[in-house]
Amino acid sequence: MSPSRKGAAAAPAPSSALDAPTTIEIKASVFKNTCLELMDDVHDHRKQVVITKHGAAVAKLVAPDANPPSAFGFMRGTLLAHGDLVAPDFEPWGELGK
């Protein structure tokens, strides 16, 4: 059977795979020699570099977020209000609240 037969379409890749950056693993000694070049490559091509020492990952170089989230309004819609939030509630105090 040939792979180009009709009706046998390959399964599409998940959409998360389209946005996933390329990851490069590099030894610390090589990173020291090519640091500036790798930083430009990470910035320009949205790659990630994992730096290893003796085969174990010790650091990861990634590009910063293009548009970091704003500090204002990021929790909008997460608070549920029940009743009046600013009116005093003397009932739980009993005689002390009067």
C-alpha positions in Angstrom: 0.0 0.0 0.0 1.3 3.4 -0.9 1.2 6.2 1.6 -0.4 8.5 -1.0 -3.6 6.5 -1.4 -6.9 8.3 -1.4 -8.8 8.7 1.9 -5.8 8.0 4.1 -5.0 11.5 5.4 -2.4 11.9 8.1 -3.7 13.0 11.5 -3.1 16.8 12.0 -0.6 17.9 14.6 -2.1 19.3 17.8 -2.4 23.1 17.7 0.0 23.4 20.7 2.7 21.9 18.6 2.5 24.8 16.2 3.4 27.3 18.9 6.0 25.2 20.7 9.5 26.7 20.4 12.4 24.6 19.3 14.6 23.5 22.2 18.3 23.1 21.9 20.4 21.3 24.6 24.0 22.6 24.9 26.9 22.0 27.3 27.9 24.9 29.6 31.4 25.1 28.0 29.9 25.5 24.6 27.4 28.1 25.9 30.3 30.1 27.3 31.9 30.4 23.9 28.7 31.2 22.0 26.6 33.0 24.6 25.9 36.2 22.6 25.1 34.3 19.4 22.7 32.0 21.2 21.0 35.0 22.9 20.3 36.6 19.5 19.1 33.2 18.1 16.7 32.8 21.0 15.3 36.4 20.6 15.0 36.2 16.8 13.7 32.7 16.3 11.9 32.1 19.6 14.1 29.1 20.5 14.8 27.8 23.9 18.3 26.7 25.0 18.8 24.2 27.9 22.3 24.5 29.4 23.7 21.4 30.9 26.6 20.5 33.2 27.8 16.9 33.3 24.6 15.9 31.4 22.2 17.5 33.9 20.1 20.6 33.0 21.2 23.6 35.1 19.6 26.6 33.3 17.2 27.4 30.5 17.5 30.5 28.2 14.1 31.6 26.8 12.8 34.7 25.1 10.7 37.1 27.2 7.0 37.3 26.6 6.2 39.7 23.8 3.3 41.4 25.7 3.4 40.6 29.5 0.0 40.6 31.1 -1.2 43.8 32.7 -1.3 44.1 36.5 -4.6 45.9 36.2 -7.7 43.8 35.6 -6.0 40.4 35.4 -8.4 39.0 38.0 -11.5 40.5 36.4 -14.5 38.1 36.7 -12.9 36.0 39.5 -14.7 37.6 42.5 -18.2 36.6 43.5 -20.1 39.2 45.5 -22.8 38.1 47.9 -24.9 40.9 49.4 -23.7 44.4 50.3 -19.9 44.4 50.9 -19.7 47.8 52.6 -22.8 47.9 54.9 -22.0 47.1 58.5 -23.3 43.7 59.8 -24.0 44.0 63.5 -25.9 40.7 63.9 -22.8 38.5 64.6 -21.8 40.9 67.4 -25.0 40.5 69.4 -25.0 42.9 72.3 -21.4 44.1 71.6 -22.4 45.6 68.3 -25.0 48.0 69.7 
